[in-house]
Amino acid sequence: MADRPYAYDLWVFASVTVARVAPDRVDEIPQLYEALLPVLRASVGWRGIYVVVNRSTGSGHLLGLWDTEADALDIESSGAFQRILSDYPAGLLLEPPERSVGELVFHAVR
């Protein structure tokens, strides 16, 4: 599909987690996820993660990339997602996160 301006070579599933964190603690997030990488890397089908946070409001979105929908769902059903949340420092999350899984249907890069 080289004639199309967008990429079809990244067929994956994504988990999207929406969370609100304490705005004054956003700088703790990279170190937290560095520590959690071994858990993620050990997860079957895990391809990568993006964490985006609005520093003013604390509104955050975490995009996890997975080989299959089952892989994306398994981290939650296996209890690993809950273990990851338990590693968050007290007071960092202002409310429980919401997580959903879907198929990546479009991807483009410059």
C-alpha positions as CSV (number, residue, x, y, z in Angstrom):
1,M,0.0,0.0,0.0
2,A,2.9,2.3,-0.8
3,D,0.6,4.6,-2.7
4,R,-1.2,5.7,0.4
5,P,0.2,8.6,2.5
6,Y,-0.5,6.8,5.8
7,A,1.1,3.6,7.2
8,Y,-0.5,0.2,7.3
9,D,2.5,-1.6,8.7
10,L,1.6,-1.0,12.3
11,W,-1.4,-3.3,12.9
12,V,-1.7,-3.4,16.6
13,F,-4.2,-3.0,19.4
14,A,-4.0,-0.2,21.9
15,S,-5.0,0.2,25.5
16,V,-6.0,3.7,26.4
17,T,-5.9,4.7,30.0
18,V,-7.3,8.0,31.1
19,A,-6.2,9.3,34.5
20,R,-5.9,12.5,36.5
21,V,-2.7,13.0,38.4
22,A,-1.6,15.8,40.8
23,P,-0.3,18.5,38.5
24,D,2.6,19.3,40.9
25,R,3.8,15.7,40.7
26,V,3.9,15.2,36.9
27,D,7.7,15.0,37.0
28,E,7.5,11.8,39.0
29,I,5.8,9.9,36.2
30,P,8.9,9.2,33.9
31,Q,10.8,7.6,36.8
32,L,7.7,5.6,37.8
33,Y,7.4,4.1,34.3
34,E,11.1,3.5,34.1
35,A,10.7,1.3,37.2
36,L,7.6,-0.4,35.7
37,L,9.2,-1.3,32.3
38,P,10.3,-4.8,33.4
39,V,6.7,-5.7,34.2
40,L,5.6,-4.3,30.8
41,R,8.4,-5.9,28.9
42,A,7.6,-9.3,30.5
43,S,3.9,-9.0,29.3
44,V,3.1,-11.1,26.2
45,G,2.5,-9.0,23.1
46,W,3.6,-5.7,24.6
47,R,5.0,-3.3,22.0
48,G,5.4,0.1,23.7
49,I,3.9,2.9,25.7
50,Y,3.2,6.6,25.4
51,V,2.3,8.7,28.4
52,V,0.9,12.2,27.8
53,V,0.0,14.5,30.6
54,N,-1.2,18.1,30.7
55,R,1.0,19.7,33.3
56,S,-1.6,22.4,34.1
57,T,-4.6,20.1,34.8
58,G,-3.0,16.7,35.5
59,S,-5.2,15.1,32.8
60,G,-3.3,12.2,31.4
61,H,-3.6,9.6,28.7
62,L,-1.5,6.4,28.5
63,L,-1.4,4.6,25.2
64,G,-0.1,1.0,25.4
65,L,0.5,-0.9,22.2
66,W,-0.1,-4.6,21.9
67,D,0.1,-7.4,19.3
68,T,-3.4,-8.6,19.9
69,E,-6.6,-7.6,21.7
70,A,-6.1,-10.6,24.0
71,D,-2.7,-9.4,24.9
72,A,-4.0,-5.9,25.7
73,L,-6.8,-7.3,27.8
74,D,-4.6,-9.9,29.6
75,I,-2.6,-7.4,31.5
76,E,-5.8,-6.4,33.3
77,S,-7.3,-9.8,33.8
78,S,-4.0,-11.2,35.0
79,G,-3.8,-8.6,37.8
80,A,-0.7,-7.0,36.4
81,F,-2.5,-3.7,35.7
82,Q,-3.6,-3.6,39.3
83,R,-0.1,-4.3,40.5
84,I,1.2,-1.4,38.4
85,L,-1.4,0.9,39.9
86,S,-0.4,-0.3,43.4
87,D,3.2,0.9,42.7
88,Y,2.0,4.5,42.1
89,P,3.1,6.7,45.0
90,A,0.2,7.7,47.3
91,G,-1.5,10.9,46.2
92,L,-0.2,10.8,42.6
93,L,-3.5,9.6,41.1
94,L,-6.4,11.9,42.0
95,E,-9.1,9.4,40.9
96,P,-9.2,5.9,39.6
97,P,-8.1,5.6,36.0
98,E,-10.3,4.3,33.2
99,R,-8.9,1.8,30.7
100,S,-10.3,0.7,27.3
101,V,-8.9,-1.4,24.5
102,G,-9.3,-0.9,20.7
103,E,-7.7,-1.7,17.4
104,L,-5.4,0.9,15.9
105,V,-7.1,1.7,12.6
106,F,-4.9,4.6,11.4
107,H,-1.3,5.6,12.0
108,A,0.8,8.3,10.2
109,V,4.2,9.8,10.8
110,R,6.0,12.6,9.1
